[in-house]
């Protein structure tokens, strides 16, 4: 056995080094594309973030550097007018980014370019060590390799991502490894393993701010003590559990009870409800990361294809069944991964290591079986295992070719980043920005301005009212909504609900201007180009019917690749638009146009065709023409009129900045106006 130790070490090193090297490669090879097309991926000397949440963590890091971060105190930029509070303590990611940015004397964006991909590969070490500890080296390698190259994990840990997913596999696997060691260690070493597991749990809570996951981990460990520890009495078992609990921080554990209830409510309960918060529509239905995909889609995201996914999933179930005593500590991570099949595609990243481990486990079963049939030496046995690793490497690389071709795309354009930075000079310091929630974090970070909702506060009734301002055809209603929400916020809405008022009654009160008194903070309404593609969902919520529990999901189609066939006859993709007859031809079908609208500079020209039908818009800005096709309801909406056509009511709004299509900014006139009947 002593002779085999060098081979074990070689096998261990290979199992760790190959996944780490490949994990680095698939994340950093795209930087050559970023440099080649630098004008698309950078704004001046700042790489563009590849996730919306990156702005969230970066802003707190920026506030920390500037001395503006007050843990546990009011955060003036989030969820105005109600406001949220700064987390206590500051999130680890924000703190780490701020410290490194200060050390390097650079923007946090430049730190995120390499920090997230570098942290993302760290889970490989504890995962491989765990499976080596239980005698399943191929399972450990396969789980690490497939986990690090899976498309979902790659997308969520790419360059410039600056998000917590980069360590969300490392901490659970590291905790599980040290808890596993504690079952085999003795005396002071056992307590050391438990203390390290507890410290890692506390760090996990600081990193991810979801202490509910700690509850699950501690519960699984407690169950393991009860069912599998036959050597120690109850007093000793209690001392072991108490050690982990103390080092995990009992305050975090206590908070975890409420957190786990909240997580279950958001991901497993609220998704299926068309309405929440007293009957207001549930925006969760529109969020991409919570979408439900079919099994083939989940398979591609987590394993590369359905065949590998099926074999790996079966192998993982067999692994837990035959080696439950050795693997039960991994159940918390596996169960999160299972949620990908029901509660949201983001959880596929937690499933990938187990799909890989399941395939590797089949090799771990096959090789000893062959050894019983063929008399081979220890050296040849390890050689077979090394050959298996290289074979699996080739298979996983081949089936995950999309991962090697993947290039992370920024969530913001250089032009929009420029305009958000410009907001700081366009608006007074205490201004509030009224816009859709997706870029709420970006406005907070780049402009330092307060927003009404963002990526962490979009589930309240406030989002419904923001949507109504975009979809309504009445400027007075939009104005009353903005001032009304600016005055009462969600706290006022909740108070009205407790008084027994129905959502429709609250809506009517706000629409009528019942709460539209002047506010101290200047309010600005920002429209951005990304909202064209999101308008169908915005409109769906903004036109919500409280009886039917649904709205009108009418999109605004932005046409591209258009060319002129002859005078007043355009071809746009599969559409032929006849501007003489007022018709749109598609696959032999004729669709009537109700009107044509052309905007050139400040001139707005209109032509009517039929009593009903679609609207076709041509908006010329500089040397470029922007073409749109839409139904009558979105045509009359404030979004189309104020953003695309810049046709607005000067009684209620003042145009401040026109950089269409990147951003159009209005100041909301801050005096009471009554809506017309």
C-alpha positions, 0 to 999 in steps of 0.5 A: 500500500505504501508503494501506491501512495505516489500514484494516489497523489498523482491521481489526486493532483490530476483530478484537481489540476485538469478541471481548474486549468480547463475552468480558467480557460473557458472563462478567460479565453473570451477576453481576446474577443473583448479586446478585439471589439473593445468598443462593445465591451468597455466604456473608456477604461471600464469593462462593462458588467455582465450581470445586473446584480454586479452593479448592486454589489459594486455600488455598496463597494463604492459607497464603502470606499467613499465613506458613505456606507452605514451598516444597518442604516437607511440606504437613500438610493434604494426603493424610494420613497420607502427606502431600504437599509444598508446590510449589516455587515457589508456583503463580503463581495462588496467589501472584497471588491472595494479593498482590491479596487483601492489596492489596485487604484482602479474601478471595481469593474476592472477587479470583476474582470478576473475576480469572479472567474478566479473564485469560480474554480475553487469549488473543485478542491473540496469536491475532489477531496470529498470524493477521494476521502470516500474512495471514489476518485473518478466521481470527484474528478467528473463532478468537478470537471462537468461542474466547472464547464457546464454552461449555466455555471459558466454563464453565472461566473463569467468575466465581469460578472461580480456576483455571489455565484462565484463561491456558491459551490465552494462554500457548501462543498468545503463545509461538507468536506470538513464535516465528513472529516469530523466523522473520521477524526479523533480528539482535538482534530475532530473539534478542529474540523468542526470549528473550520466547518462552522467558520466556513458556514459563517463565511458562507452567510456573509458571502451569500446572505442566505442563512437559511441554507445553513439551517439545512446544512446543520440539520443534515449534519445533526441527522448524520450524528443521530443515525450514523455515529455509533461510537459516541454517546449523546453528550458527546454528539451534543458537544460536536453539534454545539461546536459547529453551531457556535462557530457558525454564529447562532445569530445567523442560524436564528435568522436562517429560520426566517430566510428559508421560509422566504426562499421557499415562498419566492421560488416555490410558491409565489412563482405560481401565483398570478397575483401577490401583495393583496391582489396586485400582479406578480412580476416574478412571472416575467423574470428569466432566471425563474423561467421553467424549461423542459428537461432537454433545456435543463440537460443542455445547461447542466450537462451538455446534452440529454443523454449525458444528463440522463446517465449522470442523473441515474448514476447520482441517484445510485450513488446516494442510494448505495453510498448514502452514509458517505454522501448524505452531507452533499444532500443540501447542494443536490436538493438545490440542484433538483430545484432546477427541474421545478423552481428556476433555471439558475439552480442547474449550476448546482446540479451539474457536479452531481451529473458529473459525479454520477457518471464518474461513479459508474467508472468507480464501480466498473474499474474494481469489478474489472480488477476482480476479473483481470489480475492487475497490479496497483500501478496498472489500476491507477493507470486505468483510472488516469486513462478514465480521467482523460477519456472523460475529459475528452467526452465532457469537452466534446459535449460542452462545445457551447461552453467553449464557444460562449462569450459573456455579453455585457448587460449594458451598452457603452452608450447607456453607461455613458448616459447613466454616468451623465445623469449625475450632472443632468439631475440634482443630487437628491433626485429620484429616477422613475424607470423600469426595475432592470437598470435600477442597480446601474443607476444607483451605481453609475449615477448615484441617484435614488430609484423606485425599484430595482432587481431586489425590490421589484416584487411589490405593488410599486412595480405594478404602478410603474408599469401603469405609467408606461402603458397608460395613454393619459399623461395626467394619469402617468403624472398622478401615478408618479407623484402618488407613489412618490408620496405614499410608497408601498407603506401607504399602499399597505396601509390602504390595504389594511383599511380594507380597500381593494387594489382597484380602489387604490389604483383609482385613487392614485390615478385620480390624483388623490395623493399627487401633492408636491414632493421635496425630491426632484423626480425624473422619468428615464426611458431606455432602449432595452425597454422596447424588448421588455415592453410586452411584459411591462404592458402586461402588468400595466394593463392588469385586469384585477377580475381576470388576473391578466393584462394585455401582452402587446409588444412593440416590434422594432424592425431591422434589416429593412430595404426598399423594394420600390417607392413606398414598398419596404421589405423587413425580414418576412414582412412587406410593408406597402405605404401606399395601400396601408398594408402589411403582407406576411406569408400571404396574409394581409394586415391593415395599417391604421396609421403611419407616423414619421418623426424627423427632428422635431417634426411629427407627420401622420397619415391615416389609412384605415379605421383599424389596424396596426401603426407603423412608425419611422423615427429618424435620428441623425443618419439612422432610421428606426422602424416600429410596428405596433397595435393601437394600445401600445401606440397610444401608450406613454412609452411610445409617445414620450420615448419613441416619438418624444410627443409629451404633454408640457403641463406634466413633463419637461424634456431634459435629455434626448439621446434616443434610442439610448436614453430619453429623460424627462423631469416630472413637473412637481405640482398637482394636476387633475386627470380628465374624465 
